[in-house]
Amino acid sequence: MRKTILVLASAATLAAAALAAPAPAEARDGGAVAAGVLGGLAAGAIIGGAAASAPPPAYYAPGPGYVSGPPCYWHRERFWDGYGWRIRRVRMCE
């Protein structure tokens, strides 16, 4: 739910920024720039706070396993293949 709100807020912000017509730069209108900066900081704080308060992902450990039979292990074995000595891995169970 929070991810959906975060995505929608981000999309709305980008859409508003894309639709706003750029105005020519004027040095005498500093109040609008300050309001834009403060509004951007406030929006960033709200979106960042929503993202930071999300709970961490849940981790589920695997259930207990039951082993039937003797323990097995791998070991290397040397054998003659008709042309020369080679080594292969063989599974040994007791």
trRosetta pair geometry for C-beta under 8 A, 3 or more apart (Angstrom, degrees):
i j d omega theta_ij theta_ji phi_ij phi_ji
1 4 5.8 -54 -154 31 30 112
1 5 6.7 26 151 -14 63 104
2 5 5.6 -51 -148 38 37 111
2 6 6.1 41 152 -21 67 106
2 50 5.8 -174 -164 172 106 97
2 51 7.6 158 149 -96 115 41
2 53 7.7 -141 -140 82 157 87
2 54 5.3 -166 87 -94 149 102
3 6 5.5 -53 -146 37 33 114
3 7 6.3 32 155 -19 66 105
3 54 7.5 58 -56 -111 79 146
4 7 5.8 -54 -146 36 30 108
4 8 6.3 27 155 -16 64 108
5 8 5.8 -56 -145 40 30 109
5 9 6.2 30 156 -19 65 108
5 50 6.6 -105 100 178 119 150
6 9 5.9 -55 -145 37 27 110
6 10 6.3 26 156 -17 63 108
6 47 6.3 106 -136 -155 82 89
6 50 5.8 -175 -80 109 96 124
6 51 5.8 86 -114 -76 143 91
7 10 5.8 -56 -148 38 30 111
7 11 6.2 29 155 -18 66 108
8 11 5.7 -54 -143 39 31 110
8 12 6.2 32 156 -20 65 106
9 12 5.8 -53 -145 37 30 111
9 13 6.4 31 155 -20 63 106
9 43 7.8 179 172 -169 113 98
9 46 7.9 -132 -168 109 155 109
9 47 5.6 -170 113 -99 139 108
9 50 7.8 104 20 47 156 156
10 13 5.8 -54 -149 35 30 112
10 14 6.4 25 155 -14 65 107
10 47 7.0 101 -67 -141 81 144
11 14 5.9 -56 -146 40 31 108
11 15 6.2 32 155 -20 65 108
12 15 5.7 -54 -143 38 30 111
12 16 6.2 30 157 -19 65 106
13 16 5.9 -55 -147 36 28 109
13 17 6.4 25 155 -16 63 108
13 43 6.5 131 -104 165 131 146
14 17 5.7 -57 -146 39 31 110
14 18 6.2 30 156 -20 66 108
15 18 5.8 -57 -145 37 30 109
15 19 6.2 20 160 -12 66 111
16 19 6.1 -61 -142 42 28 104
16 20 6.4 37 158 -33 64 104
17 20 6.0 -46 -146 20 29 114
23 26 7.7 -47 133 0 110 102
26 29 4.9 52 90 13 114 106
27 30 7.7 3 174 -57 48 90
29 32 5.1 5 151 16 105 115
29 33 7.3 120 114 -15 75 92
30 33 5.6 -57 -155 38 48 112
30 34 6.2 46 151 -20 76 106
31 34 5.7 -56 -147 38 32 110
31 35 6.2 33 155 -19 66 107
32 35 5.7 -53 -146 37 31 112
32 36 6.4 34 153 -20 64 105
33 36 5.7 -54 -149 35 31 112
33 37 6.4 30 153 -18 65 105
34 37 5.8 -53 -146 36 32 110
34 38 6.2 28 156 -14 66 108
35 38 5.9 -56 -143 42 30 108
35 39 6.0 32 156 -20 65 110
36 39 5.7 -55 -142 39 27 111
36 40 6.3 29 157 -19 63 107
37 40 5.8 -56 -149 36 29 111
37 41 6.4 28 154 -17 63 106
38 41 5.7 -53 -147 37 32 111
38 42 6.3 32 155 -19 65 106
39 42 5.7 -54 -145 37 31 111
39 43 6.3 30 156 -17 65 106
40 43 5.8 -53 -143 38 30 109
40 44 6.2 31 156 -19 64 108
41 44 5.7 -56 -147 38 29 112
41 45 6.3 31 155 -21 64 105
42 45 5.7 -54 -148 34 31 111
42 46 6.5 29 154 -18 64 105
43 46 5.8 -55 -148 36 32 110
43 47 6.2 24 157 -11 67 109
44 47 6.0 -57 -141 43 29 105
44 48 5.8 28 160 -17 66 113
45 48 5.8 -57 -138 43 26 110
45 49 6.1 29 159 -22 63 108
46 49 5.9 -55 -146 35 26 110
46 50 6.5 25 155 -17 61 105
47 50 5.8 -54 -150 35 32 110
47 51 6.4 27 154 -15 65 108
48 51 5.7 -57 -145 39 32 108
48 52 6.0 27 158 -18 68 111
49 52 5.8 -57 -139 39 29 108
49 53 6.2 21 164 -17 64 111
50 53 6.3 -62 -143 36 25 104
50 54 7.5 47 153 -45 57 90
51 54 6.2 -35 -167 -7 37 115
62 65 7.4 8 133 -42 117 102
67 71 7.5 28 153 -88 147 72
69 72 8.0 9 119 -33 114 100
69 93 7.2 -14 153 -169 117 131
70 93 5.4 124 82 177 108 86
70 94 4.5 -132 163 73 145 71
71 93 7.5 -171 102 -138 29 71
71 94 6.9 11 62 32 67 105
72 91 5.6 17 173 178 123 100
72 92 6.5 166 -156 85 73 42
72 93 4.1 -34 -97 -90 97 85
72 94 7.8 -173 -93 6 50 67
73 91 7.5 169 89 -152 26 61
73 92 5.8 -19 65 61 74 92
74 89 5.3 4 -176 -178 113 110
74 90 7.1 150 -154 76 64 35
74 91 5.6 -39 -97 -98 69 62
74 92 7.4 144 -113 15 18 79
75 89 7.3 158 81 -152 23 66
75 90 6.0 -29 67 64 73 84
75 92 5.5 4 14 -4 114 126
76 87 5.5 5 -176 -177 109 111
76 88 7.3 159 -151 83 64 28
76 89 5.9 -44 -96 -98 62 62
76 90 7.5 119 -130 16 15 82
77 87 7.0 155 76 -153 36 63
77 88 5.8 -26 62 66 87 77
77 89 7.6 125 15 -125 82 15
77 90 4.6 18 -2 -2 130 128
78 85 5.7 2 -175 -174 105 109
78 86 7.3 160 -152 83 59 34
78 87 5.4 -33 -96 -96 65 75
79 85 7.3 156 82 -150 26 64
79 86 6.1 -27 67 65 75 82
79 87 7.8 137 19 -102 70 28
79 88 6.5 -18 19 16 117 110
80 84 7.4 -134 -142 130 68 15
80 85 5.9 -42 -93 -95 66 61
80 86 7.7 131 -113 18 19 78
81 84 6.8 -8 46 57 92 52
81 86 5.2 20 -16 8 122 127
